[in-house]
Structures are given as structure tokens and as C-alpha cells.
Amino acid sequence: MAATGAILEVTDNNFDQEVLKSNQPVMVDFWATWCGPCKALAPIVDEVASAYQGKVKVGKMDVDSSPVTPQRYGVRGIPTLLIFKNGQVQEQIVGWVNRETIEKALNKHVTQ
């Protein structure tokens, strides 16, 4: 489970409800326990989740326990961040990136 209350655990079972039907933008972090860059990115995702609480939902999806959704969206490498708005993928960020890169992508889809 995620480190902070700001992060949602997303699975194949709750993905449509939590992400596609959300009335606010959602960023999903596709990761795995064995992935080094995913572990390096996790604290940044946690910071972003706290900073954007109330504006953006942030979820994490373990690609090993929920393989269907990553396949559906063509996630081939992890970590991958997908930003959804109105049920559609708006942005895709692959690999480790800094917080500024994530926030720049999110700010395009957040009502200030």
C-alpha cells in the first residue's frame, strides 16, 4: 500500500471506477517492487500527490499484481506515469524524471 493517504492503490478491478470515471485529472504510476527506478521515483510521486491533493488524484498500480490495465494502455517500460482526464490518456512520462517534469505535465490539465 502507498506511503501517504494522498495516494490511491489502483488495481485492474478498480481502475475504471477510480481513474476513468474520476471527475478530476488522475495520474497513475505504473511500477513494480523489483524496479529500481520505480523505487527512486516513489518519493517524488508522494510529494506530488501531497502538493496536488484536492486537484489531482494520484494512484499507483503494481504491474505484477494488475497486468491487464498496463497492457491495455501499452505500458511496456516502468516506471510509467499516465495522466488521465475525462477517461482519456493526456500525458505519458516514461522512466525516472524530476518533480518539475511531472508538475509541468500535470499543470496543463489542472484548473488553477
Secondary structure, DSSP 8 states (H G I E B T S, - for coil): --SSTTEEE--TTTHIIIIIT-SS-EEEEEE-TT-HHHHHHHHHHHHHHHHTTTT-EEEEEETTT--HHHHHTT--SSSEEEEEETTEEEEEEES---HHHHHHHHHTTS--
